[in-house]
């Protein structure tokens, strides 16, 4: 027969929520750092497409 599960405490729920929110903050910081590196030209190992229109104009 089915047995009801125990209720999760508010503290445990808040702990999971804080972890989830913290991951979003870290991801946002990494994205901002990568964006700044790409714009400043310091990015290493990051490949992004270059418009072919600019290449055609030079030829």
Secondary structure, DSSP 8 states (H G I E B T S, - for coil): ---------HHHHHHHHHHHHHHHHHHHHHHHHHHHHHHHT---S------HHHHHHH-
